Amino acid sequence: MALLGKSRQKGMTFVGLVFVAIVVAVTGIVAAQVFPTLVELQAVQKATQRASEGSTVVDIRTLFDKQAAIDDIKSISGKDIEITKEGDKVVVKFSYQREIHLVGPAFLTLKYAGRSK
C-alpha cells in the first residue's frame, strides 16, 4: 500500500469567521447611518440649484427653504447658504457637517460642501 501524504485542512477558523462577521456587521451599521446623509446631500444640491434661479437674496433663500421643506432637509436652511454673483449668474454655495454617533465618545463627522452650477 502506498502511503498518502498528510492532507492539510483548508479554510477559516471559527475565530477568524467571527472576526470577519464583526467587521462586516460594523461596516454595515456605519453604512446604514451614512446613507441617509448622502440622500440629504443630493436633496441639498437640488435645492441649491433651484434656489439659484431666484433674482434677489430674499427670493433665493425663500426658494431654498421651500425646496428644503419638500425634501425634508434638516441640516441646513436658507439662512445658512452663501449667495454670490459671478458675472451675470447667481451662484449659491453651501457647506455643513453632520455627526454620527458611533459608540461611547466616538463620532463620525461628515463635512459636505457644494455650489450651484
TIVO-2410 file (N, C-alpha, C; in nm, 3 decimals):
# residues 117
REC num residu      c1      c2      c3 atome chaine
REC   1      M   0.082  -0.117   0.000     N      A
REC   1      M   0.000   0.000   0.000    CA      A
REC   1      M   0.087   0.125   0.000     C      A
REC   2      A   0.047   0.219  -0.077     N      A
REC   2      A   0.123   0.344  -0.084    CA      A
REC   2      A   0.079   0.437   0.027     C      A
REC   3      L   0.175   0.505   0.084     N      A
REC   3      L   0.143   0.600   0.190    CA      A
REC   3      L   0.094   0.731   0.128     C      A
REC   4      L  -0.013   0.777   0.180     N      A
REC   4      L  -0.067   0.904   0.133    CA      A
REC   4      L  -0.007   1.016   0.217     C      A
REC   5      G   0.021   1.129   0.152     N      A
REC   5      G   0.075   1.245   0.224    CA      A
REC   5      G  -0.030   1.302   0.318     C      A
REC   6      K   0.018   1.365   0.421     N      A
REC   6      K  -0.076   1.426   0.515    CA      A
REC   6      K  -0.152   1.537   0.443     C      A
REC   7      S  -0.281   1.535   0.456     N      A
REC   7      S  -0.359   1.643   0.394    CA      A
REC   7      S  -0.383   1.750   0.499     C      A
REC   8      R  -0.368   1.872   0.458     N      A
REC   8      R  -0.390   1.984   0.549    CA      A
REC   8      R  -0.530   2.039   0.525     C      A
REC   9      Q  -0.596   2.068   0.630     N      A
REC   9      Q  -0.728   2.127   0.615    CA      A
REC   9      Q  -0.713   2.271   0.569     C      A
REC  10      K  -0.803   2.310   0.482     N      A
REC  10      K  -0.801   2.447   0.431    CA      A
REC  10      K  -0.930   2.514   0.472     C      A
REC  11      G  -0.921   2.639   0.497     N      A
REC  11      G  -1.042   2.712   0.533    CA      A
REC  11      G  -1.016   2.809   0.645     C      A
REC  12      M  -1.123   2.856   0.702     N      A
REC  12      M  -1.117   2.959   0.802    CA      A
REC  12      M  -1.148   2.899   0.939     C      A
REC  13      T  -1.079   2.947   1.040     N      A
REC  13      T  -1.109   2.901   1.176    CA      A
REC  13      T  -1.235   2.971   1.225     C      A
REC  14      F  -1.291   2.921   1.331     N      A
REC  14      F  -1.412   2.981   1.388    CA      A
REC  14      F  -1.385   3.124   1.435     C      A
REC  15      V  -1.270   3.144   1.498     N      A
REC  15      V  -1.234   3.278   1.546    CA      A
REC  15      V  -1.220   3.374   1.427     C      A
REC  16      G  -1.159   3.327   1.320     N      A
REC  16      G  -1.147   3.410   1.200    CA      A
REC  16      G  -1.283   3.444   1.141     C      A
REC  17      L  -1.373   3.348   1.140     N      A
REC  17      L  -1.508   3.370   1.089    CA      A
REC  17      L  -1.582   3.472   1.174     C      A
REC  18      V  -1.570   3.463   1.305     N      A
REC  18      V  -1.636   3.559   1.394    CA      A
REC  18      V  -1.578   3.698   1.373     C      A
REC  19      F  -1.446   3.709   1.358     N      A
REC  19      F  -1.382   3.839   1.333    CA      A
REC  19      F  -1.434   3.901   1.204     C      A
REC  20      V  -1.439   3.824   1.097     N      A
REC  20      V  -1.489   3.875   0.969    CA      A
REC  20      V  -1.635   3.917   0.981     C      A
REC  21      A  -1.716   3.839   1.053     N      A
REC  21      A  -1.857   3.873   1.072    CA      A
REC  21      A  -1.873   4.004   1.148     C      A
REC  22      I  -1.790   4.026   1.249     N      A
REC  22      I  -1.796   4.151   1.326    CA      A
REC  22      I  -1.758   4.269   1.239     C      A
REC  23      V  -1.652   4.257   1.160     N      A
REC  23      V  -1.610   4.365   1.072    CA      A
REC  23      V  -1.719   4.398   0.970     C      A
REC  24      V  -1.780   4.297   0.911     N      A
REC  24      V  -1.887   4.318   0.814    CA      A
REC  24      V  -2.008   4.384   0.882     C      A
REC  25      A  -2.043   4.341   1.003     N      A
REC  25      A  -2.157   4.398   1.074    CA      A
REC  25      A  -2.134   4.545   1.108     C      A
REC  26      V  -2.015   4.578   1.158     N      A
REC  26      V  -1.984   4.717   1.192    CA      A
REC  26      V  -1.985   4.804   1.067     C      A
REC  27      T  -1.927   4.755   0.959     N      A
REC  27      T  -1.927   4.830   0.833    CA      A
REC  27      T  -2.069   4.853   0.784     C      A
REC  28      G  -2.154   4.753   0.796     N      A
REC  28      G  -2.294   4.766   0.755    CA      A
REC  28      G  -2.369   4.867   0.839     C      A
REC  29      I  -2.344   4.868   0.969     N      A
REC  29      I  -2.413   4.962   1.058    CA      A
REC  29      I  -2.371   5.105   1.025     C      A
REC  30      V  -2.242   5.128   1.005     N      A
REC  30      V  -2.195   5.263   0.971    CA      A
REC  30      V  -2.250   5.305   0.835     C      A
REC  31      A  -2.248   5.216   0.738     N      A
REC  31      A  -2.301   5.249   0.605    CA      A
REC  31      A  -2.450   5.282   0.612     C      A
REC  32      A  -2.524   5.212   0.696     N      A
REC  32      A  -2.667   5.239   0.711    CA      A
REC  32      A  -2.692   5.376   0.772     C      A
REC  33      Q  -2.599   5.426   0.852     N      A
REC  33      Q  -2.614   5.559   0.910    CA      A
REC  33      Q  -2.564   5.668   0.816     C      A
REC  34      V  -2.469   5.637   0.730     N      A
REC  34      V  -2.415   5.736   0.636    CA      A
REC  34      V  -2.508   5.755   0.516     C      A
REC  35      F  -2.574   5.650   0.472     N      A
REC  35      F  -2.658   5.656   0.351    CA      A
REC  35      F  -2.762   5.768   0.356     C      A
REC  36      P  -2.837   5.787   0.465     N      A
REC  36      P  -2.934   5.897   0.467    CA      A
REC  36      P  -2.871   6.036   0.451     C      A
REC  37      T  -2.748   6.053   0.499     N      A
REC  37      T  -2.682   6.183   0.482    CA      A
REC  37      T  -2.646   6.207   0.336     C      A
REC  38      L  -2.616   6.100   0.263     N      A
REC  38      L  -2.588   6.115   0.120    CA      A
REC  38      L  -2.715   6.147   0.042     C      A
REC  39      V  -2.826   6.089   0.082     N      A
REC  39      V  -2.955   6.122   0.020    CA      A
REC  39      V  -2.990   6.268   0.047     C      A
REC  40      E  -2.965   6.312   0.171     N      A
REC  40      E  -2.991   6.452   0.205    CA      A
REC  40      E  -2.899   6.545   0.127     C      A
REC  41      L  -2.773   6.507   0.106     N      A
REC  41      L  -2.681   6.587   0.027    CA      A
REC  41      L  -2.734   6.607  -0.114     C      A
REC  42      Q  -2.787   6.503  -0.176     N      A
REC  42      Q  -2.845   6.518  -0.309    CA      A
REC  42      Q  -2.963   6.613  -0.308     C      A
REC  43      A  -3.045   6.608  -0.202     N      A
REC  43      A  -3.158   6.699  -0.189    CA      A
REC  43      A  -3.110   6.843  -0.172     C      A
REC  44      V  -3.003   6.863  -0.095     N      A
REC  44      V  -2.947   6.998  -0.077    CA      A
REC  44      V  -2.894   7.050  -0.210     C      A
REC  45      Q  -2.827   6.966  -0.286     N      A
REC  45      Q  -2.776   7.009  -0.417    CA      A
REC  45      Q  -2.891   7.048  -0.510     C      A
REC  46      K  -2.998   6.972  -0.507     N      A
REC  46      K  -3.115   7.002  -0.589    CA      A
REC  46      K  -3.178   7.135  -0.545     C      A
REC  47      A  -3.191   7.155  -0.413     N      A
REC  47      A  -3.248   7.279  -0.361    CA      A
REC  47      A  -3.159   7.398  -0.394     C      A
REC  48      T  -3.029   7.378  -0.390     N      A
REC  48      T  -2.935   7.485  -0.424    CA      A
REC  48      T  -2.949   7.524  -0.571     C      A
REC  49      Q  -2.962   7.426  -0.656     N      A
REC  49      Q  -2.979   7.454  -0.799    CA      A
REC  49      Q  -3.110   7.528  -0.824     C      A
REC  50      R  -3.216   7.485  -0.759     N      A
REC  50      R  -3.346   7.550  -0.775    CA      A
REC  50      R  -3.340   7.693  -0.721     C      A
REC  51      A  -3.275   7.713  -0.608     N      A
REC  51      A  -3.266   7.846  -0.546    CA      A
REC  51      A  -3.188   7.943  -0.633     C      A
REC  52      S  -3.091   7.894  -0.708     N      A
REC  52      S  -3.009   7.983  -0.791    CA      A
REC  52      S  -3.090   8.048  -0.903     C      A
REC  53      E  -3.213   8.004  -0.924     N      A
REC  53      E  -3.300   8.064  -1.026    CA      A
REC  53      E  -3.367   8.191  -0.975     C      A
REC  54      G  -3.354   8.221  -0.845     N      A
REC  54      G  -3.414   8.341  -0.788    CA      A
REC  54      G  -3.340   8.466  -0.833     C      A
REC  55      S  -3.405   8.581  -0.811     N      A
REC  55      S  -3.345   8.707  -0.857    CA      A
REC  55      S  -3.290   8.791  -0.743     C      A
REC  56      T  -3.349   8.783  -0.625     N      A
REC  56      T  -3.299   8.859  -0.510    CA      A
REC  56      T  -3.252   8.763  -0.401     C      A
REC  57      V  -3.179   8.815  -0.305     N      A
REC  57      V  -3.128   8.732  -0.196    CA      A
REC  57      V  -3.244   8.672  -0.117     C      A
REC  58      V  -3.344   8.752  -0.088     N      A
REC  58      V  -3.460   8.703  -0.013    CA      A
REC  58      V  -3.532   8.596  -0.094     C      A
REC  59      D  -3.548   8.618  -0.222     N      A
REC  59      D  -3.614   8.522  -0.311    CA      A
REC  59      D  -3.536   8.390  -0.315     C      A
REC  60      I  -3.405   8.398  -0.322     N      A
REC  60      I  -3.320   8.278  -0.328    CA      A
REC  60      I  -3.332   8.198  -0.199     C      A
REC  61      R  -3.326   8.266  -0.085     N      A
REC  61      R  -3.339   8.197   0.045    CA      A
REC  61      R  -3.478   8.135   0.060     C      A
REC  62      T  -3.581   8.204   0.014     N      A
REC  62      T  -3.718   8.151   0.021    CA      A
REC  62      T  -3.732   8.028  -0.068     C      A
REC  63      L  -3.679   8.034  -0.190     N      A
REC  63      L  -3.684   7.918  -0.279    CA      A
REC  63      L  -3.612   7.798  -0.217     C      A
REC  64      F  -3.497   7.823  -0.156     N      A
REC  64      F  -3.423   7.715  -0.092    CA      A
REC  64      F  -3.505   7.654   0.022     C      A
REC  65      D  -3.563   7.740   0.107     N      A
REC  65      D  -3.642   7.690   0.220    CA      A
REC  65      D  -3.764   7.612   0.176     C      A
REC  66      K  -3.829   7.656   0.069     N      A
REC  66      K  -3.945   7.583   0.018    CA      A
REC  66      K  -3.904   7.444  -0.032     C      A
REC  67      Q  -3.793   7.437  -0.105     N      A
REC  67      Q  -3.745   7.308  -0.154    CA      A
REC  67      Q  -3.698   7.221  -0.038     C      A
REC  68      A  -3.638   7.283   0.064     N      A
REC  68      A  -3.594   7.209   0.182    CA      A
REC  68      A  -3.712   7.148   0.256     C      A
REC  69      A  -3.823   7.219   0.260     N      A
REC  69      A  -3.943   7.166   0.325    CA      A
REC  69      A  -3.999   7.047   0.246     C      A
REC  70      I  -3.995   7.056   0.115     N      A
REC  70      I  -4.045   6.947   0.031    CA      A
REC  70      I  -3.959   6.823   0.047     C      A
REC  71      D  -3.826   6.841   0.046     N      A
REC  71      D  -3.732   6.728   0.050    CA      A
REC  71      D  -3.691   6.689   0.192     C      A
REC  72      D  -3.750   6.753   0.293     N      A
REC  72      D  -3.723   6.722   0.433    CA      A
REC  72      D  -3.575   6.737   0.469     C      A
REC  73      I  -3.519   6.851   0.433     N      A
REC  73      I  -3.379   6.882   0.464    CA      A
REC  73      I  -3.374   6.945   0.603     C      A
REC  74      K  -3.298   6.883   0.693     N      A
REC  74      K  -3.289   6.931   0.831    CA      A
REC  74      K  -3.152   6.992   0.865     C      A
REC  75      S  -3.050   6.961   0.787     N      A
REC  75      S  -2.913   7.000   0.823    CA      A
REC  75      S  -2.877   7.144   0.790     C      A
REC  76      I  -2.950   7.205   0.699     N      A
REC  76      I  -2.916   7.338   0.651    CA      A
REC  76      I  -3.044   7.410   0.612     C      A
REC  77      S  -3.044   7.543   0.624     N      A
REC  77      S  -3.162   7.621   0.586    CA      A
REC  77      S  -3.118   7.737   0.496     C      A
REC  78      G  -3.214   7.813   0.452     N      A
REC  78      G  -3.186   7.924   0.362    CA      A
REC  78      G  -3.093   8.028   0.421     C      A
REC  79      K  -3.097   8.045   0.552     N      A
REC  79      K  -3.009   8.145   0.614    CA      A
REC  79      K  -2.863   8.099   0.617     C      A
REC  80      D  -2.838   7.969   0.596     N      A
REC  80      D  -2.703   7.915   0.601    CA      A
REC  80      D  -2.631   7.916   0.466     C      A
REC  81      I  -2.701   7.943   0.358     N      A
REC  81      I  -2.638   7.938   0.226    CA      A
REC  81      I  -2.568   8.071   0.196     C      A
REC  82      E  -2.468   8.064   0.111     N      A
REC  82      E  -2.393   8.182   0.069    CA      A
REC  82      E  -2.431   8.213  -0.075     C      A
REC  83      I  -2.468   8.338  -0.099     N      A
REC  83      I  -2.514   8.378  -0.231    CA      A
REC  83      I  -2.416   8.479  -0.289     C      A
REC  84      T  -2.362   8.450  -0.407     N      A
REC  84      T  -2.270   8.540  -0.475    CA      A
REC  84      T  -2.312   8.551  -0.621     C      A
REC  85      K  -2.244   8.639  -0.690     N      A
REC  85      K  -2.271   8.656  -0.832    CA      A
REC  85      K  -2.139   8.645  -0.907     C      A
REC  86      E  -2.138   8.564  -1.010     N      A
REC  86      E  -2.021   8.552  -1.097    CA      A
REC  86      E  -2.065   8.595  -1.235     C      A
REC  87      G  -2.021   8.715  -1.273     N      A
REC  87      G  -2.068   8.772  -1.398    CA      A
REC  87      G  -2.214   8.809  -1.383     C      A
REC  88      D  -2.299   8.754  -1.467     N      A
REC  88      D  -2.442   8.780  -1.457    CA      A
REC  88      D  -2.517   8.661  -1.398     C      A
REC  89      K  -2.444   8.563  -1.346     N      A
REC  89      K  -2.504   8.440  -1.296    CA      A
REC  89      K  -2.500   8.437  -1.143     C      A
REC  90      V  -2.611   8.397  -1.082     N      A
REC  90      V  -2.620   8.383  -0.937    CA      A
REC  90      V  -2.562   8.246  -0.898     C      A
REC  91      V  -2.472   8.246  -0.799     N      A
REC  91      V  -2.411   8.122  -0.750    CA      A
REC  91      V  -2.449   8.105  -0.604     C      A
REC  92      V  -2.506   7.989  -0.573     N      A
REC  92      V  -2.546   7.958  -0.436    CA      A
REC  92      V  -2.451   7.849  -0.384     C      A
REC  93      K  -2.384   7.877  -0.271     N      A
REC  93      K  -2.290   7.782  -0.212    CA      A
REC  93      K  -2.341   7.737  -0.076     C      A
REC  94      F  -2.304   7.615  -0.040     N      A
REC  94      F  -2.342   7.564   0.091    CA      A
REC  94      F  -2.228   7.482   0.148     C      A
REC  95      S  -2.224   7.475   0.279     N      A
REC  95      S  -2.134   7.383   0.349    CA      A
REC  95      S  -2.194   7.358   0.486     C      A
REC  96      Y  -2.188   7.233   0.526     N      A
REC  96      Y  -2.239   7.193   0.656    CA      A
REC  96      Y  -2.174   7.062   0.696     C      A
REC  97      Q  -2.193   7.024   0.820     N      A
REC  97      Q  -2.138   6.897   0.865    CA      A
REC  97      Q  -2.242   6.821   0.944     C      A
REC  98      R  -2.230   6.691   0.941     N      A
REC  98      R  -2.318   6.601   1.015    CA      A
REC  98      R  -2.232   6.511   1.101     C      A
REC  99      E  -2.276   6.489   1.223     N      A
REC  99      E  -2.206   6.398   1.313    CA      A
REC  99      E  -2.292   6.275   1.335     C      A
REC 100      I  -2.229   6.159   1.327     N      A
REC 100      I  -2.297   6.033   1.351    CA      A
REC 100      I  -2.232   5.970   1.473     C      A
REC 101      H  -2.314   5.943   1.575     N      A
REC 101      H  -2.262   5.881   1.697    CA      A
REC 101      H  -2.235   5.734   1.669     C      A
REC 102      L  -2.113   5.691   1.696     N      A
REC 102      L  -2.078   5.551   1.675    CA      A
REC 102      L  -2.096   5.472   1.803     C      A
REC 103      V  -2.010   5.497   1.901     N      A
REC 103      V  -2.019   5.427   2.029    CA      A
REC 103      V  -1.942   5.508   2.132     C      A
REC 104      G  -1.997   5.517   2.252     N      A
REC 104      G  -1.929   5.591   2.359    CA      A
REC 104      G  -1.898   5.733   2.315     C      A
REC 105      P  -1.773   5.775   2.328     N      A
REC 105      P  -1.737   5.911   2.289    CA      A
REC 105      P  -1.697   5.923   2.141     C      A
REC 106      A  -1.713   5.819   2.063     N      A
REC 106      A  -1.668   5.819   1.924    CA      A
REC 106      A  -1.779   5.868   1.830     C      A
REC 107      F  -1.743   5.963   1.744     N      A
REC 107      F  -1.835   6.017   1.644    CA      A
REC 107      F  -1.768   6.013   1.508     C      A
REC 108      L  -1.849   6.001   1.405     N      A
REC 108      L  -1.803   6.013   1.267    CA      A
REC 108      L  -1.854   6.147   1.216     C      A
REC 109      T  -1.762   6.237   1.178     N      A
REC 109      T  -1.801   6.369   1.129    CA      A
REC 109      T  -1.789   6.371   0.977     C      A
REC 110      L  -1.899   6.409   0.913     N      A
REC 110      L  -1.904   6.419   0.767    CA      A
REC 110      L  -1.920   6.565   0.731     C      A
REC 111      K  -1.832   6.617   0.646     N      A
REC 111      K  -1.840   6.756   0.602    CA      A
REC 111      K  -1.881   6.760   0.456     C      A
REC 112      Y  -1.984   6.836   0.428     N      A
REC 112      Y  -2.036   6.847   0.292    CA      A
REC 112      Y  -2.028   6.993   0.247     C      A
REC 113      A  -1.996   7.013   0.120     N      A
REC 113      A  -1.993   7.146   0.060    CA      A
REC 113      A  -2.025   7.133  -0.087     C      A
REC 114      G  -2.081   7.238  -0.143     N      A
REC 114      G  -2.113   7.237  -0.286    CA      A
REC 114      G  -2.162   7.373  -0.330     C      A
REC 115      R  -2.200   7.380  -0.456     N      A
REC 115      R  -2.249   7.504  -0.514    CA      A
REC 115      R  -2.338   7.476  -0.632     C      A
REC 116      S  -2.414   7.575  -0.668     N      A
REC 116      S  -2.500   7.560  -0.786    CA      A
REC 116      S  -2.414   7.562  -0.911     C      A
REC 117      K  -2.468   7.508  -1.018     N      A
REC 117      K  -2.392   7.502  -1.145    CA      A
REC 117      K  -2.406   7.628  -1.224     C      A
***
